[in-house]
Structure formats: structure tokens, C-alpha cells
Amino acid sequence: MKRRDLVAWLSAGSTGLAAWPLSSLAQNTGYPDRPVKLIVPYPPGASADAMARLAAQKMAGPLGQPVVVDNRSGASGNIGSEATAKSPADGYTFMLGTDATHASNIHLAVNPTFHPVRDFTPLSLAALNPIVLVVHPSMPAKTLSELVAYVKANPQQGGFGSSGSGSPHHLAGELLKQRTGAPLVHVPYRGGAPALNDVLGGQLPMLFASLITVMQHVQSGRLRALAVTSLQRFDALPQVPTVAETLEGFEMNSWLAFFAPARLPEAIARRLSDELAAAVRDPEVRAKLRDGGLVPVGSSAAELADTVRRDVEQRGRLMRAANIKPE
């Protein structure tokens, strides 16, 4: 399923949310007694927006209230994130964040207006947005080890594209450079599409990109997938190994997750976390996410908190090593 088809499917099912009956827990606690707002710091049609609308639909029934998606895009997700951080911690506003808003952006802003750990209550890691290392078919390397050896012998072939400086795709390349000593050179683009076009055209030898961006070209043979950057292989590309199979412990994930403002009451935080995890684990939701190029997770709040702390530290370290300066 293409991303636009996923969004269309969501739009078709977005009516009638308020008609769901109250759950017994909602009746007992009185929460929620009015609609709940889910902020998405990206425009309609993006993967984050699609994920949010899926969760909103599935949560409305158990909560007994509509979950209204509020798109507040801009500043690489910082506008919607700041709005969430400054909202009352009462359970009526939460957000769908990403590894950009809650791991990378803190290192890219001169004067950040929120802190991804201090200013939020983690709720649930929703899904992974897989990252794949692909090369043009003219590249002689057929494996990651062969690629590293080839680039060391041919430094002029070490250019790799990404969707932008500081993106997880860029940082995956920096981590590979750090772990192998290969003379990789980052070539930043304004988004994944122009970088993809240059690799398809043979102007650029390799690219770290989201699975959904390159999947059809891998399947058609126009690109060769060498490795994925998660710790596990992806069901959609079972024949493609992980980088960690060659470089133990290598991991770079792009992800989607839910957060509420800091100091959310424990009972409400637990309720939202449980409902969100249940929504993501719903078979229909999991199927739609997979069709949209995502890997569903549905974690606990504690697992998300660990992910955020780890990635904030890892990305800060990689950005300093790559001399990426705040702007």
C-alpha cells in the first residue's frame, strides 16, 4: 500500500468516533469527559500523520471520546512539539513525536525551546521507520564488507546521500564511517526524493533511505539493498542482512512514538500508554502500518523512555564527531 492509499483509508474511516461507548475505566475515573487532542508536528499525508490517525481511530472506542488529530507542522517538528510541552498535563493533549523531534533536534537548535526528556511524559513507541543502505547496481560490492573494502580502495566512491544533515539516514552513514574507518563522505539533500534520483541515475554511489522510499526500486532491481540499520531484519526484505550481522551492536533507527506533557498524573499516563500500545497491536492497524512501510511496535512507556535517552546521547555524540553545528 502506498502512503497516499494509507492516508485515504484513514480518511474514509475517520467519522463517528464519538459514538463509541464509554469503557468501565473511563466511567469509574471520569477521564476523559471531553475530546482528547493528538498533536502531529508534521503536515497531513506524512507517515506520522497516518500513524496518528490510525491510533486516534482505535483509541476512541476504549476512551469513550473522540481523539482529534491537530496538525501543527513547521520548524522540523519543533512547533507542534513545543505546543505539546507547554500544554496542561491533564491527559487531554498528547502528541506523536519522532526520532527527529525527540532525539536529534535538541542538538540542532542554538536555543532549543523544549527538552525531549525533561519536558515530556513518554507513552509508547509506536513504530519503526526502517532505514536501508542501497547502492546503484553498477557498484561492484555485493555485501557490506565488500562495500567497506571497495570504498577504502576507491575513496572517490565514498559519497553517500541522505535526506538531510542530522537526519537518521545521515547519522547511519556517520556511524558506519566511525565503526569501519571507511572514507565515507556525506552528500546532504533536501529530502529523500532528490537523493534517490541521483542514485538511480548513477550520479551518487550509495544512499541511506527509508524503506518506503526505495522499496519498489529494490524489488525491480534498479537498486541493490546491502543492509538494514536495525538490530533485526525486516519482513519486507528478509534476504537483506542487518549491519549488526557484520558490525556487532550497530543500530540506527528512525521511529514514531507518543508523548504527553511532563508531570502527567501516573494513572492517566498509564491509561494512555496502555490504550496506545493496544491500538498499535491491533491486527488491522499492524497490517496497515506494514503496508505503509512501517514496522509496528507498541511498547511500554519505560521502553520508550530508554529509547529516547539512548538516542539523544548517541546522536549528540555522532553529530559532534561529524562537526554538525546547531543552527
QUIPE-V918345 format. One record per residue. RES is the residue in three letters. OMEGA is omega as a letter, one per 40 degrees, with the letter a starting at -180 (999 if undefined). BURIAL is 1 if it has 24 or more other C-alpha atoms within 12 Angstrom, else 0. D_LAST is the distance of its C-alpha to the last C-alpha in Angstrom with 1 decimal. Layout:
RES;OMEGA;BURIAL;D_LAST
RES;OMEGA;BURIAL;D_LAST
//
This chain:
MET;i;0;36.8
LYS;a;1;34.0
ARG;a;1;31.0
ARG;i;0;32.5
ASP;i;0;35.8
LEU;i;1;34.4
VAL;i;1;32.9
ALA;i;0;36.2
TRP;i;1;38.1
LEU;a;1;36.1
SER;a;0;36.6
ALA;a;0;40.3
GLY;a;0;40.6
SER;a;1;38.5
THR;i;0;41.5
GLY;a;0;43.8
LEU;a;1;41.6
ALA;a;1;43.1
ALA;a;0;46.5
TRP;a;0;46.0
PRO;i;0;48.2
LEU;i;1;47.0
SER;a;0;46.9
SER;a;0;49.1
LEU;i;0;46.2
ALA;i;1;44.7
GLN;a;0;48.2
ASN;a;0;48.6
THR;a;0;45.3
GLY;i;0;44.7
TYR;e;1;41.2
PRO;i;1;40.0
ASP;i;0;42.2
ARG;a;0;39.9
PRO;i;1;37.3
VAL;a;1;34.2
LYS;i;1;30.8
LEU;a;1;28.5
ILE;i;1;24.9
VAL;a;1;23.2
PRO;i;1;19.5
TYR;a;1;20.1
PRO;i;1;22.5
PRO;i;1;26.2
GLY;i;1;27.2
ALA;i;1;24.5
SER;a;1;25.6
ALA;i;1;24.3
ASP;i;1;26.3
ALA;i;1;29.4
MET;a;1;29.2
ALA;a;1;29.0
ARG;i;1;31.9
LEU;a;1;34.0
ALA;a;1;33.5
ALA;a;1;34.2
GLN;a;1;37.4
LYS;a;1;38.7
MET;a;1;37.8
ALA;a;1;39.5
GLY;i;1;43.0
PRO;a;1;42.7
LEU;a;1;40.9
GLY;i;1;43.4
GLN;i;1;40.7
PRO;i;1;38.5
VAL;a;1;34.9
VAL;i;1;33.0
VAL;a;1;29.8
ASP;i;1;27.2
ASN;i;1;24.4
ARG;a;1;21.3
SER;i;1;18.7
GLY;i;0;15.3
ALA;i;0;11.6
SER;i;1;12.2
GLY;a;1;15.0
ASN;a;1;13.4
ILE;i;1;15.8
GLY;i;1;18.9
SER;i;1;17.9
GLU;i;1;17.4
ALA;i;1;20.7
THR;a;1;22.5
ALA;a;1;21.4
LYS;i;0;22.8
SER;i;1;25.9
PRO;i;0;29.3
ALA;a;1;30.1
ASP;i;1;33.3
GLY;a;1;33.0
TYR;i;1;32.8
THR;i;1;29.1
PHE;a;1;27.3
MET;i;1;24.7
LEU;i;1;24.1
GLY;i;1;20.9
THR;i;1;19.7
ASP;i;1;18.3
ALA;a;1;14.9
THR;a;1;15.1
HIS;i;1;17.0
ALA;a;1;16.0
SER;a;1;12.7
ASN;i;1;10.3
ILE;a;1;10.9
HIS;a;1;9.3
LEU;a;1;6.1
ALA;i;0;5.4
VAL;i;0;5.6
ASN;a;0;8.9
PRO;a;0;10.3
THR;i;1;13.4
PHE;i;1;15.5
HIS;a;1;16.4
PRO;i;1;17.8
VAL;a;1;20.9
ARG;a;0;21.7
ASP;a;1;21.4
PHE;i;1;23.3
THR;i;1;26.7
PRO;a;1;26.7
LEU;a;1;29.5
SER;i;1;29.8
LEU;a;1;28.2
ALA;a;1;29.3
ALA;i;1;28.8
LEU;i;1;27.2
ASN;a;1;25.7
PRO;i;1;27.1
ILE;a;1;25.3
VAL;i;1;27.6
LEU;i;1;27.6
VAL;i;1;29.5
VAL;i;1;30.8
HIS;a;1;32.7
PRO;i;1;36.5
SER;i;0;37.0
MET;a;1;35.2
PRO;a;0;38.2
ALA;i;1;36.6
LYS;i;1;38.0
THR;i;1;36.5
LEU;i;1;33.4
SER;i;1;35.4
GLU;i;0;36.6
LEU;a;1;33.1
VAL;i;1;31.9
ALA;a;0;35.0
TYR;a;0;34.7
VAL;i;1;31.2
LYS;i;0;32.2
ALA;a;0;35.1
ASN;a;0;33.3
PRO;i;0;29.7
GLN;i;0;29.3
GLN;a;1;29.5
GLY;a;1;26.6
GLY;i;1;24.0
PHE;a;1;22.7
GLY;i;1;20.8
SER;a;1;18.6
SER;i;1;17.2
GLY;a;1;13.6
SER;a;1;11.3
GLY;i;1;11.3
SER;i;1;14.2
PRO;i;1;17.4
HIS;i;1;19.1
HIS;a;1;16.8
LEU;i;1;17.2
ALA;i;1;20.9
GLY;i;1;21.1
GLU;i;1;19.4
LEU;i;1;21.8
LEU;i;1;24.7
LYS;a;1;23.9
GLN;a;0;23.8
ARG;a;0;27.0
THR;a;1;29.0
GLY;i;0;27.9
ALA;a;1;27.9
PRO;i;1;26.0
LEU;a;1;23.7
VAL;a;1;21.1
HIS;i;1;18.3
VAL;a;1;18.4
PRO;i;1;15.6
TYR;i;1;16.8
ARG;a;0;15.9
GLY;a;1;18.0
GLY;a;1;21.0
ALA;i;0;23.7
PRO;i;0;22.9
ALA;i;1;22.5
LEU;a;1;25.7
ASN;a;1;27.5
ASP;i;1;26.8
VAL;i;1;28.2
LEU;a;1;31.1
GLY;i;0;31.8
GLY;i;0;31.8
GLN;a;0;28.9
LEU;a;1;26.9
PRO;a;1;28.8
MET;a;1;27.0
LEU;i;1;24.5
PHE;a;1;23.3
ALA;i;1;23.6
SER;a;1;24.7
LEU;a;1;28.5
ILE;a;1;29.0
THR;a;1;27.3
VAL;a;1;29.6
MET;a;1;32.7
GLN;a;0;35.0
HIS;i;0;34.3
VAL;a;1;35.1
GLN;a;0;38.2
SER;a;0;39.3
GLY;i;0;38.8
ARG;i;0;36.3
LEU;i;1;33.8
ARG;i;1;34.8
ALA;a;1;33.1
LEU;a;1;33.1
ALA;i;1;31.6
VAL;a;1;29.8
THR;i;1;27.2
SER;i;1;28.8
LEU;i;0;31.6
GLN;i;1;34.2
ARG;i;1;35.2
PHE;i;1;34.7
ASP;a;0;37.9
ALA;i;1;36.9
LEU;a;1;36.7
PRO;a;0;39.2
GLN;a;0;40.0
VAL;a;1;36.4
PRO;i;1;35.9
THR;i;1;32.9
VAL;a;1;30.9
ALA;i;1;32.3
GLU;i;0;35.8
THR;a;1;35.0
LEU;a;1;32.3
GLU;i;0;33.4
GLY;a;0;30.9
PHE;i;1;28.2
GLU;i;1;26.3
MET;a;1;23.1
ASN;i;1;23.4
SER;a;1;21.7
TRP;i;1;23.3
LEU;a;1;24.1
ALA;a;1;25.1
PHE;a;1;26.3
PHE;i;1;25.2
ALA;i;1;26.6
PRO;i;1;25.5
ALA;i;1;26.1
ARG;i;0;29.7
LEU;i;1;31.3
PRO;a;0;35.1
GLU;a;0;36.2
ALA;a;0;38.8
ILE;i;1;36.5
ALA;a;1;33.8
ARG;i;1;36.6
ARG;a;1;37.9
LEU;i;1;34.7
SER;a;1;33.9
ASP;a;1;37.4
GLU;i;1;37.5
LEU;i;1;34.2
ALA;i;1;35.3
ALA;i;1;38.7
ALA;a;1;37.2
VAL;a;1;35.3
ARG;i;1;38.4
ASP;a;0;40.5
PRO;i;0;42.1
GLU;i;0;41.3
VAL;i;1;37.6
ARG;i;1;37.4
ALA;i;0;39.1
LYS;i;1;36.8
LEU;i;1;33.6
ARG;i;1;35.0
ASP;i;1;36.0
GLY;i;1;32.5
GLY;a;1;31.1
LEU;i;1;30.1
VAL;a;1;31.8
PRO;i;1;32.9
VAL;a;1;32.7
GLY;a;1;33.5
SER;i;1;32.9
SER;i;1;33.6
ALA;a;1;31.2
ALA;i;0;31.5
GLU;i;0;30.7
LEU;i;1;27.5
ALA;i;1;26.5
ASP;i;0;27.1
THR;a;1;25.0
VAL;a;1;22.0
ARG;i;0;22.4
ARG;a;0;23.0
ASP;i;1;20.1
VAL;a;1;17.5
GLU;a;0;18.9
GLN;a;1;19.4
ARG;i;1;15.9
GLY;i;1;14.4
ARG;a;0;17.0
LEU;i;1;16.5
MET;i;1;12.8
ARG;i;0;13.6
ALA;a;0;16.6
ALA;i;1;14.8
ASN;i;0;12.3
ILE;a;1;9.3
LYS;i;0;6.4
PRO;i;0;3.8
GLU;999;0;0.0
//
